[in-house]
Amino acid sequence: MNVCVQVDPLTGAESEETIRSAISFSSVLPPPGYDYIGGTPDGIEMAEKAQLSSALGWLDPRGLFGYSETSEYKDLYVYFDYGDRTSPVNYMATNAFKMYGLDGAAVNGPPEWGYIRGPAIIVRLEPDTLLSPNQVYNPMFTLDEIYRTLVFFRDIRDAEGTAVKISAYKIAKMRDSVRSFKAQHQNLSDASDGFTYLGPTGRLRTLKRIKHDMDTCARCGKALFIVGRLWHCQACMGILYCGKKCQKKDWKKHKKACNAH
């Protein structure tokens, strides 16, 4: 079963071929359902950390919650050796998974635990039945899924062509907010203006902010909380797109309404 993936150190500047070659399936951890002694979530994590220390010689295995490229729930758990001070920095894994504190701890701002050094070992998490009751659990990985996740978090920018990068932490904050909202409300009309959500920043996010996070691209329908940024048609400012490709594809449909503005 392809249930565990290893990502070797990457700077992010490598070619697609090199990045893909650094992503591989691993058997260092057993598959989901393995009968660990003390099989509670905390017990399983402790057993997995012990296995990583034994098999890979890690000094201080720690875990991180993560989102894959298009997931609406925290579907990844990423292990790395926090005690490693000499291996090359894994910049791509750090950029993609620097969302929360170590071992899933909440944070009051962008995480400050430093960098992932050496390989990262990734396993799939099951959906939280309380906050993500309708999400389908698929323990299987493809290497392409991990490649696309790493590249997505490497390349996401505030707008096309800008140098302003959107952090994985910010995207996790949006996805957490919407996930919490959907667990409590069927749709936006069910929520009152006083609705707030305490996100991983420790700050309240308002219904207005969450509505903004749920805006979608007029062409492909992808939501802001998934793609990380949307921007308006600059001619009319009345419609949103996730990128130039969708805007160009939608121009024939949108042209008449845009000209009317």
BATORVO-580099 format. One record per residue: residue in one letter; x, y, z of N, C-alpha, C in turn. Coordinates in steps of 0.1 Angstrom, whole numbers, plus 5000, padded with zeros to 4 digits. Example, Ala and Ser with C-alpha at 12.3 -4.5 7.8 and 13.67 -1.06 7.14 Angstrom:
// residues 2
BATI  aa    nu    nv    nw   cau   cav   caw    cu    cv    cw
BATI   A  5132  4943  5078  5123  4955  5078  5132  4967  5078
BATI   S  5128  4978  5071  5137  4989  5071  5129  5000  5079
***
This chain:
// residues 261
BATI  aa    nu    nv    nw   cau   cav   caw    cu    cv    cw
BATI   M  5008  4988  5000  5000  5000  5000  5009  5012  5000
BATI   N  5005  5022  4992  5013  5035  4991  5008  5045  5001
BATI   V  5012  5043  5014  5006  5051  5025  5016  5059  5032
BATI   C  5028  5060  5028  5039  5067  5034  5048  5073  5023
BATI   V  5051  5086  5024  5059  5092  5013  5071  5099  5020
BATI   Q  5082  5098  5014  5094  5105  5019  5098  5116  5009
BATI   V  5100  5128  5014  5105  5140  5006  5119  5143  5010
BATI   D  5129  5141  5002  5142  5144  5005  5145  5160  5003
BATI   P  5155  5165  5009  5158  5180  5009  5157  5186  4995
BATI   L  5150  5197  4994  5148  5204  4981  5149  5219  4984
BATI   T  5155  5226  4975  5155  5241  4977  5143  5248  4971
BATI   G  5137  5241  4961  5126  5247  4954  5130  5252  4940
BATI   A  5143  5254  4938  5148  5259  4925  5151  5248  4915
BATI   E  5150  5236  4919  5153  5225  4910  5143  5223  4899
BATI   S  5147  5215  4889  5138  5212  4878  5127  5203  4883
BATI   E  5117  5202  4875  5106  5193  4878  5111  5179  4880
BATI   E  5120  5174  4871  5125  5161  4871  5132  5158  4885
BATI   T  5140  5168  4889  5148  5166  4902  5138  5166  4914
BATI   I  5128  5175  4913  5119  5175  4924  5111  5162  4925
BATI   R  5107  5157  4914  5099  5145  4914  5108  5133  4919
BATI   S  5121  5133  4915  5130  5122  4919  5133  5122  4934
BATI   A  5130  5134  4941  5132  5135  4955  5120  5130  4963
BATI   I  5109  5126  4957  5097  5122  4963  5095  5107  4961
BATI   S  5094  5099  4971  5094  5085  4969  5085  5078  4980
BATI   F  5080  5067  4977  5072  5059  4986  5082  5053  4996
BATI   S  5078  5051  5009  5086  5046  5019  5078  5036  5027
BATI   S  5086  5026  5032  5080  5016  5041  5085  5017  5056
BATI   V  5090  5029  5059  5095  5031  5072  5085  5031  5083
BATI   L  5072  5034  5079  5061  5033  5089  5051  5023  5084
BATI   P  5045  5015  5092  5035  5006  5088  5022  5012  5083
BATI   P  5013  5005  5076  5001  5011  5070  4991  5014  5081
BATI   P  4981  5023  5077  4970  5025  5087  4963  5012  5091
BATI   G  4959  5012  5103  4952  5000  5108  4962  4991  5115
BATI   Y  4975  4994  5115  4985  4985  5122  4982  4985  5137
BATI   D  4982  4974  5143  4978  4973  5157  4989  4976  5166
BATI   Y  4992  4989  5168  5001  4994  5178  4996  4991  5192
BATI   I  5005  4988  5201  5001  4987  5215  4997  5001  5220
BATI   G  4986  5002  5227  4981  5015  5231  4977  5023  5219
BATI   G  4967  5017  5211  4964  5023  5199  4955  5035  5199
BATI   T  4957  5044  5208  4950  5057  5208  4958  5066  5198
BATI   P  4952  5077  5194  4960  5086  5185  4973  5090  5191
BATI   D  4974  5094  5204  4986  5098  5210  4996  5086  5210
BATI   G  4990  5074  5213  4999  5062  5214  5005  5058  5201
BATI   I  4996  5060  5190  5001  5057  5177  5012  5067  5173
BATI   E  5011  5079  5176  5021  5089  5172  5034  5086  5180
BATI   M  5033  5083  5192  5045  5079  5200  5052  5067  5194
BATI   A  5044  5057  5190  5050  5045  5184  5056  5048  5170
BATI   E  5050  5057  5163  5056  5061  5150  5069  5068  5152
BATI   K  5069  5077  5162  5082  5085  5164  5093  5075  5169
BATI   A  5089  5065  5177  5099  5056  5181  5105  5048  5169
BATI   Q  5096  5044  5160  5100  5037  5148  5109  5046  5139
BATI   L  5106  5059  5138  5115  5068  5130  5128  5069  5137
BATI   S  5129  5070  5150  5142  5071  5157  5150  5058  5155
BATI   S  5143  5047  5155  5150  5034  5154  5155  5032  5140
BATI   A  5146  5034  5130  5149  5031  5116  5158  5041  5109
BATI   L  5156  5054  5113  5163  5064  5106  5174  5071  5114
BATI   G  5174  5068  5127  5184  5074  5136  5180  5089  5139
BATI   W  5167  5092  5139  5163  5106  5142  5165  5108  5157
BATI   L  5169  5120  5160  5172  5124  5174  5159  5129  5181
BATI   D  5151  5136  5174  5139  5142  5180  5128  5143  5170
BATI   P  5121  5132  5167  5110  5132  5157  5099  5141  5162
BATI   R  5094  5149  5153  5083  5158  5156  5073  5157  5145
BATI   G  5060  5161  5147  5050  5160  5137  5043  5174  5134
BATI   L  5038  5175  5122  5031  5187  5118  5018  5183  5111
BATI   F  5007  5190  5114  4995  5189  5106  4998  5196  5093
BATI   G  4992  5191  5082  4993  5198  5069  4981  5195  5060
BATI   Y  4979  5204  5050  4969  5203  5040  4976  5199  5027
BATI   S  4971  5190  5019  4975  5188  5006  4969  5199  4997
BATI   E  4973  5199  4984  4970  5210  4975  4955  5215  4976
BATI   T  4946  5206  4975  4932  5209  4974  4923  5204  4985
BATI   S  4929  5199  4996  4921  5193  5006  4914  5204  5015
BATI   E  4902  5200  5019  4894  5209  5028  4896  5205  5042
BATI   Y  4903  5194  5045  4906  5191  5059  4921  5188  5060
BATI   K  4926  5188  5072  4940  5186  5075  4943  5171  5072
BATI   D  4947  5168  5060  4947  5154  5056  4962  5148  5056
BATI   L  4971  5156  5060  4985  5151  5061  4991  5153  5075
BATI   Y  4999  5143  5079  5008  5145  5091  5022  5143  5086
BATI   V  5030  5152  5089  5044  5153  5084  5054  5151  5096
BATI   Y  5062  5141  5095  5072  5139  5105  5086  5144  5100
BATI   F  5094  5150  5109  5108  5154  5106  5116  5153  5118
BATI   D  5129  5154  5117  5138  5153  5128  5141  5167  5133
BATI   Y  5134  5171  5143  5137  5185  5149  5150  5186  5155
BATI   G  5156  5175  5159  5170  5175  5165  5181  5175  5155
BATI   D  5178  5175  5142  5188  5175  5131  5193  5189  5129
BATI   R  5205  5192  5131  5211  5205  5129  5222  5206  5118
BATI   T  5224  5195  5111  5234  5194  5102  5230  5191  5087
BATI   S  5219  5184  5086  5215  5180  5072  5210  5192  5064
BATI   P  5210  5191  5051  5205  5202  5043  5191  5206  5047
BATI   V  5188  5219  5046  5174  5224  5048  5165  5219  5037
BATI   N  5154  5214  5041  5143  5210  5031  5134  5222  5029
BATI   Y  5138  5231  5021  5130  5243  5019  5116  5241  5014
BATI   M  5115  5232  5004  5101  5229  4999  5092  5224  5009
BATI   A  5097  5214  5017  5088  5208  5027  5085  5218  5038
BATI   T  5095  5227  5042  5092  5237  5052  5082  5247  5047
BATI   N  5083  5252  5034  5073  5261  5029  5059  5255  5028
BATI   A  5058  5243  5025  5045  5236  5023  5038  5233  5036
BATI   F  5046  5230  5047  5040  5225  5059  5043  5233  5072
BATI   K  5047  5245  5070  5049  5254  5081  5035  5261  5084
BATI   M  5026  5254  5089  5012  5259  5091  5009  5260  5106
BATI   Y  5014  5251  5114  5010  5250  5128  5023  5248  5137
BATI   G  5021  5247  5150  5032  5244  5159  5036  5230  5158
BATI   L  5047  5226  5165  5051  5213  5165  5041  5203  5172
BATI   D  5040  5192  5166  5031  5181  5171  5016  5186  5172
BATI   G  5013  5195  5162  4999  5199  5161  4995  5211  5170
BATI   A  5004  5217  5177  5001  5228  5186  4995  5240  5179
BATI   A  4985  5246  5185  4980  5259  5180  4991  5270  5181
BATI   V  4990  5280  5173  5000  5290  5173  4993  5304  5173
BATI   N  4999  5314  5178  4994  5327  5179  4999  5337  5168
BATI   G  5005  5331  5158  5011  5338  5147  5018  5328  5138
BATI   P  5025  5332  5128  5033  5323  5119  5042  5314  5128
BATI   P  5043  5301  5125  5051  5293  5133  5066  5297  5133
BATI   E  5072  5295  5145  5086  5299  5146  5095  5288  5150
BATI   W  5092  5275  5145  5101  5264  5149  5113  5262  5140
BATI   G  5114  5271  5130  5126  5270  5122  5124  5263  5109
BATI   Y  5133  5253  5105  5132  5246  5092  5132  5231  5094
BATI   I  5126  5225  5084  5128  5210  5083  5141  5208  5077
BATI   R  5149  5199  5083  5162  5195  5078  5161  5180  5075
BATI   G  5168  5176  5064  5168  5162  5060  5154  5159  5054
BATI   P  5151  5146  5054  5138  5141  5048  5126  5144  5056
BATI   A  5115  5145  5050  5102  5146  5057  5094  5133  5053
BATI   I  5088  5127  5063  5080  5115  5061  5065  5119  5063
BATI   I  5057  5116  5053  5043  5121  5052  5033  5109  5053
BATI   V  5024  5110  5062  5013  5100  5062  5000  5107  5061
BATI   R  4989  5099  5057  4976  5105  5056  4968  5104  5069
BATI   L  4961  5115  5072  4953  5116  5083  4938  5113  5079
BATI   E  4931  5107  5088  4916  5105  5086  4909  5119  5090
BATI   P  4898  5121  5083  4890  5134  5086  4885  5134  5101
BATI   D  4885  5145  5106  4879  5147  5120  4864  5146  5118
BATI   T  4858  5137  5125  4844  5134  5123  4835  5146  5128
BATI   L  4840  5154  5136  4832  5165  5141  4833  5177  5132
BATI   L  4844  5181  5127  4846  5192  5118  4846  5189  5103
BATI   S  4848  5176  5100  4848  5173  5086  4840  5160  5083
BATI   P  4827  5160  5087  4820  5148  5087  4817  5142  5073
BATI   N  4818  5151  5063  4815  5146  5049  4827  5144  5040
BATI   Q  4839  5145  5046  4851  5143  5038  4854  5128  5037
BATI   V  4858  5124  5025  4861  5109  5023  4876  5107  5026
BATI   Y  4878  5096  5033  4892  5092  5037  4898  5083  5027
BATI   N  4909  5087  5021  4916  5078  5012  4931  5077  5017
BATI   P  4935  5066  5022  4948  5064  5028  4959  5064  5018
BATI   M  4955  5062  5005  4965  5060  4994  4971  5074  4990
BATI   F  4983  5074  4986  4990  5085  4980  4993  5083  4966
BATI   T  4995  5093  4958  5003  5092  4946  5014  5102  4947
BATI   L  5025  5099  4941  5037  5108  4942  5034  5121  4935
BATI   D  5025  5121  4925  5021  5133  4918  5014  5143  4928
BATI   E  5006  5137  4937  4998  5145  4946  5008  5153  4955
BATI   I  5018  5146  4960  5028  5153  4968  5036  5163  4960
BATI   Y  5040  5160  4948  5047  5169  4940  5038  5182  4938
BATI   R  5025  5180  4934  5017  5192  4932  5015  5200  4945
BATI   T  5014  5194  4956  5013  5201  4969  5025  5209  4972
BATI   L  5037  5204  4970  5049  5211  4972  5051  5223  4963
BATI   V  5047  5221  4950  5049  5232  4940  5038  5242  4943
BATI   F  5026  5238  4947  5015  5248  4950  5020  5258  4960
BATI   F  5025  5252  4971  5029  5261  4983  5042  5269  4980
BATI   R  5050  5264  4970  5062  5271  4966  5058  5283  4958
BATI   D  5048  5282  4949  5045  5292  4939  5034  5301  4942
BATI   I  5026  5299  4952  5014  5307  4955  5018  5321  4958
BATI   R  5013  5331  4951  5016  5345  4953  5003  5353  4954
BATI   D  5005  5365  4959  4993  5374  4962  4986  5377  4949
BATI   A  4994  5378  4938  4988  5380  4924  4999  5376  4914
BATI   E  4995  5373  4902  5004  5368  4893  5015  5378  4890
BATI   G  5027  5374  4890  5038  5383  4888  5044  5390  4900
BATI   T  5037  5390  4911  5041  5397  4923  5052  5389  4931
BATI   A  5060  5395  4939  5069  5388  4947  5064  5385  4961
BATI   V  5051  5389  4963  5045  5388  4977  5040  5373  4978
BATI   K  5046  5365  4986  5043  5351  4987  5032  5350  4998
BATI   I  5022  5341  4995  5012  5337  5005  5017  5325  5013
BATI   S  5018  5326  5026  5023  5315  5034  5013  5303  5035
BATI   A  5019  5291  5038  5011  5280  5040  5002  5282  5053
BATI   Y  5008  5290  5062  5001  5293  5075  4988  5301  5072
BATI   K  4989  5311  5063  4977  5319  5059  4966  5310  5052
BATI   I  4971  5301  5043  4961  5293  5037  4954  5283  5047
BATI   A  4962  5278  5056  4957  5269  5066  4947  5276  5075
BATI   K  4949  5289  5078  4940  5297  5085  4926  5299  5078
BATI   M  4927  5301  5065  4914  5302  5057  4907  5289  5057
BATI   R  4914  5278  5054  4908  5265  5053  4902  5260  5067
BATI   D  4909  5263  5078  4904  5260  5091  4891  5268  5094
BATI   S  4891  5280  5090  4879  5289  5092  4867  5283  5085
BATI   V  4869  5280  5072  4857  5275  5064  4853  5261  5069
BATI   R  4863  5253  5073  4859  5240  5078  4851  5241  5090
BATI   S  4855  5249  5099  4847  5252  5112  4833  5257  5109
BATI   F  4833  5267  5099  4820  5272  5095  4810  5262  5090
BATI   K  4815  5254  5081  4807  5243  5074  4802  5233  5084
BATI   A  4810  5230  5094  4806  5221  5105  4794  5226  5113
BATI   Q  4792  5239  5113  4782  5245  5122  4770  5251  5114
BATI   H  4772  5253  5101  4761  5259  5093  4760  5252  5079
BATI   Q  4747  5251  5075  4745  5244  5062  4749  5254  5050
BATI   N  4747  5267  5052  4751  5276  5042  4753  5290  5048
BATI   L  4757  5300  5041  4760  5313  5046  4747  5320  5052
BATI   S  4736  5317  5046  4724  5324  5051  4720  5319  5065
BATI   D  4725  5307  5069  4722  5302  5083  4729  5309  5094
BATI   A  4740  5316  5090  4748  5322  5101  4745  5337  5103
BATI   S  4746  5341  5116  4743  5355  5119  4756  5363  5117
BATI   D  4754  5376  5116  4766  5385  5115  4775  5384  5126
BATI   G  4771  5380  5138  4779  5379  5149  4788  5366  5150
BATI   F  4786  5357  5140  4794  5345  5140  4809  5348  5139
BATI   T  4817  5341  5148  4831  5343  5147  4837  5329  5149
BATI   Y  4850  5328  5145  4857  5315  5146  4871  5318  5151
BATI   L  4875  5311  5161  4889  5313  5167  4898  5304  5159
BATI   G  4906  5310  5150  4915  5302  5142  4928  5299  5148
BATI   P  4937  5293  5141  4950  5289  5146  4959  5301  5150
BATI   T  4955  5313  5146  4962  5325  5150  4959  5329  5164
BATI   G  4948  5324  5170  4943  5328  5183  4934  5341  5182
BATI   R  4931  5345  5169  4923  5357  5167  4909  5353  5161
BATI   L  4899  5361  5165  4886  5358  5160  4885  5362  5145
BATI   R  4879  5353  5137  4876  5356  5123  4861  5358  5121
BATI   T  4857  5369  5115  4843  5372  5115  4836  5365  5103
BATI   L  4823  5366  5103  4815  5360  5092  4819  5367  5079
BATI   K  4821  5380  5079  4825  5387  5067  4838  5382  5061
BATI   R  4847  5379  5070  4860  5373  5066  4859  5360  5060
BATI   I  4850  5351  5066  4848  5338  5062  4840  5338  5048
BATI   K  4831  5347  5047  4824  5348  5034  4834  5351  5023
BATI   H  4843  5360  5026  4854  5364  5016  4862  5351  5013
BATI   D  4865  5343  5023  4873  5331  5021  4866  5321  5011
BATI   M  4853  5322  5011  4845  5313  5003  4841  5318  4989
BATI   D  4846  5330  4986  4845  5335  4972  4851  5325  4962
BATI   T  4846  5325  4950  4850  5315  4940  4854  5321  4927
BATI   C  4862  5314  4919  4866  5318  4906  4854  5317  4897
BATI   A  4851  5327  4889  4840  5327  4880  4841  5316  4869
BATI   R  4853  5311  4866  4855  5302  4855  4855  5287  4860
BATI   C  4864  5284  4870  4866  5270  4874  4858  5267  4887
BATI   G  4854  5277  4895  4846  5275  4907  4855  5272  4919
BATI   K  4868  5273  4918  4877  5270  4929  4876  5282  4939
BATI   A  4875  5278  4952  4873  5288  4962  4886  5295  4967
BATI   L  4885  5307  4972  4897  5314  4977  4904  5306  4988
BATI   F  4897  5299  4997  4903  5292  5008  4911  5280  5003
BATI   I  4909  5276  4991  4916  5265  4985  4928  5270  4977
BATI   V  4926  5280  4968  4936  5284  4959  4945  5295  4965
BATI   G  4940  5301  4975  4949  5311  4982  4947  5325  4978
BATI   R  4943  5328  4966  4941  5342  4961  4932  5342  4949
BATI   L  4924  5352  4949  4915  5355  4937  4917  5370  4934
BATI   W  4915  5374  4922  4915  5389  4920  4905  5392  4909
BATI   H  4901  5405  4910  4890  5410  4901  4895  5412  4887
BATI   C  4885  5411  4878  4887  5416  4864  4890  5431  4866
BATI   Q  4902  5435  4861  4906  5449  4863  4897  5459  4855
BATI   A  4890  5454  4844  4882  5463  4836  4869  5467  4843
BATI   C  4863  5457  4850  4850  5460  4856  4850  5459  4871
BATI   M  4860  5452  4877  4860  5449  4891  4848  5442  4896
BATI   G  4841  5435  4887  4828  5429  4892  4828  5414  4892
BATI   I  4840  5408  4889  4840  5393  4888  4854  5389  4892
BATI   L  4855  5377  4898  4868  5372  4904  4873  5360  4896
BATI   Y  4886  5359  4895  4893  5348  4888  4905  5343  4897
BATI   C  4909  5330  4895  4920  5325  4902  4933  5327  4895
BATI   G  4932  5331  4882  4944  5333  4874  4941  5338  4860
BATI   K  4952  5341  4853  4950  5346  4839  4944  5335  4830
BATI   K  4947  5323  4832  4942  5312  4823  4927  5312  4824
BATI   C  4921  5312  4836  4907  5312  4837  4901  5325  4832
BATI   Q  4907  5336  4834  4902  5348  4829  4901  5348  4813
BATI   K  4912  5343  4807  4912  5342  4792  4901  5333  4787
BATI   K  4900  5321  4794  4890  5312  4790  4875  5317  4791
BATI   D  4873  5326  4801  4860  5331  4804  4857  5344  4797
BATI   W  4866  5349  4789  4865  5363  4783  4853  5363  4773
BATI   K  4851  5353  4765  4840  5353  4756  4827  5354  4763
BATI   K  4825  5347  4774  4813  5348  4782  4812  5361  4789
BATI   H  4823  5366  4795  4822  5377  4803  4823  5391  4796
BATI   K  4827  5390  4783  4830  5403  4776  4818  5412  4775
BATI   K  4806  5407  4772  4794  5415  4771  4791  5422  4784
BATI   A  4791  5415  4795  4788  5421  4808  4799  5430  4812
BATI   C  4812  5427  4809  4823  5436  4812  4822  5449  4805
BATI   N  4819  5448  4792  4817  5460  4784  4806  5469  4789
BATI   A  4796  5463  4795  4784  5470  4800  4788  5479  4812
BATI   H  4798  5475  4819  4803  5483  4830  4811  5495  4825
***
